[in-house]
């Protein structure tokens, strides 16, 4: 089969590799019909994720068709259309029992395209297939479904749910890439009074408006804090979500939130970010971050 293979920082190639095979009774082999490129893949290509070794097939999001199953797989059959989650789950360890599948101790968690070969290929081996795939409902396209592999649940769980967005909140989202746009969509479910999206690309800000942002701010020409102060009588945002993964945007998110507010870091960081406790210790802030668990993916 053909696959996208990582060969060290800045180096990858589309090349011929052996087809995957069932290695454990809980595995499934899936023919990949749709796949996406994640911002985390870009971090890998920059060398920010040293656990990814040269020779690894990239990718951790896909929709496909089951072509083979191990003897212990009970919920799937050959021919099923499935979503391949970015998170694999053994289903029995302490973290899996608590619904924290991203921290799986039984050989799961974020392993596809990280510790084992991933989805940017014609076929992929999916460990713990009963717990790590979801059947695609009739009438849902591959392109629609693949959003649920990582992008949408990451924004929803690590951003919106962690920050406990409430009706009437003013929500600031720093970054209008796929994660930031998905945060706009899912934050709207909780009826905030304002969603303010900050970015430096006009095309992405236009997309944010189309997705439902109330206010967009190009931080190359506008001061985001001033915009929020006008909306909130000087308080700042109730919730600020960082959806980029850069030190500057994390520090910006902290500056945008009000005293007693919540900063939800969604972005994947490849460089250290400074936490200015000398400035914020007195503000009663809550700062959360985390790896998605995809517990919100099943219908």
C-alpha positions in Angstrom: 0.0 0.0 0.0 0.9 3.7 -0.2 1.4 5.7 3.0 2.7 9.1 4.2 5.9 8.2 6.1 7.8 10.4 8.5 11.6 10.5 8.1 12.6 13.1 10.7 12.0 16.8 11.1 11.0 18.4 7.8 11.1 15.1 5.9 8.2 12.9 4.8 7.4 10.9 1.7 4.5 9.1 0.1 5.8 5.7 -0.5 5.1 2.0 -0.8 5.0 0.0 2.5 3.7 -3.4 3.5 -0.1 -3.7 4.3 -0.9 -3.9 8.0 -1.9 -7.2 9.5 -4.0 -8.2 12.5 -1.5 -8.5 15.4 -3.9 -9.0 18.3 -7.3 -10.5 18.6 -8.8 -7.1 19.4 -7.5 -5.5 16.2 -9.3 -4.5 13.0 -7.9 -3.6 9.6 -9.7 -0.6 8.0 -9.4 0.6 4.4 -9.0 4.3 4.7 -11.7 6.2 2.6 -11.2 9.7 4.1 -8.4 11.2 6.2 -7.4 14.7 7.5 -4.2 16.4 8.4 -4.1 17.6 12.0 -2.1 20.5 13.4 -0.4 17.9 15.6 1.0 16.3 12.4 2.7 19.7 11.6 4.2 19.7 15.1 5.6 16.2 14.4 7.1 17.4 11.1 8.7 20.2 12.9 10.3 17.8 15.3 8.3 18.9 18.3 7.1 15.4 19.2 10.4 13.3 19.6 8.4 10.2 20.5 7.5 9.9 16.8 10.4 7.9 15.2 11.5 8.0 11.6 9.6 5.4 9.6 6.3 6.0 11.3 3.2 6.4 9.2 1.5 9.6 10.1 -2.1 10.4 10.8 -4.7 9.7 13.6 -8.1 10.6 12.0 -10.0 8.6 9.4 -13.2 7.2 8.1 -13.1 3.9 6.4 -14.4 0.4 5.8 -13.5 -2.7 7.9 -11.8 -5.4 5.8 -10.6 -7.7 8.5 -11.2 -8.3 12.2 -9.5 -10.1 15.0 -11.1 -13.1 16.7 -12.1 -11.1 19.8 -13.8 -8.2 18.0 -17.5 -8.3 18.8 -19.1 -5.1 17.6 -17.8 -4.9 14.1 -18.1 -6.9 10.9 -16.3 -6.9 7.6 -17.9 -4.2 5.4 -18.9 -1.8 8.2 -18.2 1.9 7.6 -16.5 3.3 10.7 -15.0 6.4 12.2 -11.4 5.7 13.4 -11.0 7.8 16.6 -7.8 9.6 17.3 -7.8 7.9 20.7 -7.6 4.2 21.2 -8.9 2.7 24.4 -8.3 -0.7 26.1 -11.6 -0.2 28.0 -10.5 -1.8 31.2 -7.7 0.3 32.8 -8.4 2.8 35.6 -8.5 5.8 33.2 -10.7 4.0 30.6 -13.2 3.1 33.4 -13.2 6.8 34.3 -13.9 7.9 30.7 -10.4 9.4 30.4 -9.5 7.3 27.3 -6.7 9.7 26.3 -4.7 8.5 29.3 -5.3 4.8 28.7 -2.7 2.6 30.5 -3.5 -0.5 28.6 -1.7 0.4 25.4 -4.1 2.9 24.1 -4.4 6.7 24.2 -3.0 8.7 21.4 -1.0 6.0 19.6 -2.0 6.2 16.0 0.6 8.1 14.0 2.5 8.6 17.2 3.6 5.3 18.8 2.2 3.0 16.1 1.5 3.5 12.3 -1.3 5.8 11.6 -4.1 6.6 9.2 -2.5 8.5 6.3 -2.3 5.4 4.3 -4.5 3.1 2.2 -5.1 0.8 5.2 -4.6 1.1 9.0 -4.5 -1.4 11.9 -6.8 -0.2 14.7 -6.1 -1.6 18.1 -9.0 -2.2 20.6 -11.3 -1.9 17.6 -14.5 -2.3 19.6 -13.6 0.7 21.7 -11.7 2.8 19.2 -14.1 2.9 16.2 -17.7 4.1 15.8 -20.1 3.0 13.0 -21.1 5.7 10.5 -24.8 6.3 10.5 -26.6 6.0 7.2 -26.8 9.2 5.3 -23.6 10.7 6.8 -20.8 11.4 4.4 -17.1 10.5 5.1 -16.3 14.2 5.0 -18.9 15.0 7.6 -18.0 12.1 9.9 -14.2 12.6 9.9 -14.7 15.8 11.8 -15.6 13.6 14.8 -12.3 11.8 14.8 -10.4 14.6 16.6 -11.3 18.2 15.5 -14.8 18.5 16.9 -14.4 16.5 20.1 -11.1 18.2 20.9 -12.6 21.7 20.7 -15.7 20.6 22.6 -14.1 18.6 25.4 -10.8 20.4 26.0 -12.3 23.8 25.2 -16.0 24.2 25.8 -16.7 21.5 28.4 -13.5 22.1 30.3 -14.2 25.8 30.5 -17.9 25.2 31.5 -19.3 27.7 29.0 -22.6 29.0 30.3 -25.5 31.0 29.0 -24.7 34.7 28.9 -20.9 34.2 28.9 -18.5 36.2 26.8 -16.2 33.7 25.1 -12.9 34.7 23.4 -11.4 32.2 21.1 -7.8 32.9 20.1 -7.1 31.2 16.7 -9.6 30.6 13.9 -8.2 27.4 12.4 -10.2 24.2 12.4 -10.0 23.8 16.2 -11.0 27.4 16.8 -13.9 27.2 14.3 -15.1 24.0 15.9 -15.0 25.8 19.3 -17.2 28.4 17.9 -19.7 25.8 16.7 -19.8 23.9 20.0 -19.7 27.0 22.3 -22.9 28.2 20.6 -24.7 25.2 22.0 -24.5 26.9 25.5 -26.0 30.3 24.5 -23.1 32.6 25.3 -23.9 36.3 24.9 -20.8 37.0 22.7 -18.3 34.8 20.9 -15.2 36.9 20.0 -12.7 35.3 17.6 -9.1 36.6 17.3 -6.8 35.7 14.5 -4.4 37.4 12.0 -5.8 35.9 8.8 -8.8 37.7 7.2 -9.9 34.5 5.5 -10.1 32.6 8.7 -11.9 35.5 10.4 -14.4 35.4 7.6 -14.9 31.7 8.2 -15.4 32.4 11.9 -18.2 34.8 11.1 -19.8 32.3 8.8 -19.6 29.7 11.7 -21.4 32.1 14.1 -18.9 34.3 15.7 -20.5 37.6 16.9 -17.3 39.6 16.7 -14.0 39.0 14.9 -10.7 40.8 15.7 -7.7 41.0 13.4 -5.0 41.3 16.0 -2.6 42.9 13.5 -4.7 46.0 13.5 -7.0 45.8 16.5 -6.4 45.3 20.2 -8.4 42.3 21.3 -8.5 43.3 25.0 -10.0 46.7 24.1 -12.7 45.1 22.0 -13.6 42.8 24.9 -13.5 45.7 27.4 -16.1 47.5 25.3 -18.4 44.4 25.2 -18.0 43.7 29.0 -17.7 47.1 30.7 -14.1 46.5 31.2 -14.3 43.0 32.8 -12.9 40.9 30.0 -14.0 37.5 28.8 -15.6 34.9 31.1 -13.8 32.2 29.1 -10.8 32.4 26.8 -9.8 29.5 24.7 -6.3 29.1 23.1 -6.6 27.2 19.8 -3.2 27.8 18.2 -0.4 26.3 20.4 2.1 29.1 20.6 3.5 30.9 23.6 2.3 34.3 22.4 -1.3 33.2 21.9 -1.5 31.4 25.3 -0.3 34.6 27.0 -2.8 36.6 25.0 -5.6 34.3 26.2 -4.6 34.8 29.8 -4.7 38.6 29.2 -8.2 38.5 27.7 -10.0 36.7 30.6 -11.6 38.5 33.5 -10.8 38.0 37.2 -12.4 34.7 38.2 -12.5 33.6 34.6 -11.4 30.4 32.8 -8.6 29.9 30.3 -8.9 26.7 28.4 -5.8 25.7 26.4 -6.7 23.6 23.5 -3.6 24.1 21.3 -0.7 21.7 21.1 2.5 23.4 22.2 5.9 22.6 20.8 7.7 25.3 22.8 7.5 26.4 26.5 4.9 29.0 27.3 5.4 31.3 30.2 2.9 31.4 33.0 3.1 34.9 34.5 2.0 34.0 38.0 3.5 37.3 39.2 0.7 39.0 37.3 -2.2 36.6 37.6 -2.0 35.0 41.1 -4.4 37.6 42.4 -7.0 37.1 39.6 -8.5 33.8 40.7 -8.1 32.3 37.3 -8.7 28.7 36.4 -6.4 27.3 33.6 -7.1 23.9 32.1 -5.5 21.9 29.3 -5.5 18.3 28.2 -5.6 15.6 25.6 -9.0 14.8 24.1 -10.7 11.7 25.4 -13.3 11.5 22.6 -16.0 10.5 25.1 -18.3 12.9 23.3 -17.9 11.2 19.9 -20.5 8.3 20.2 -24.0 9.4 19.2 
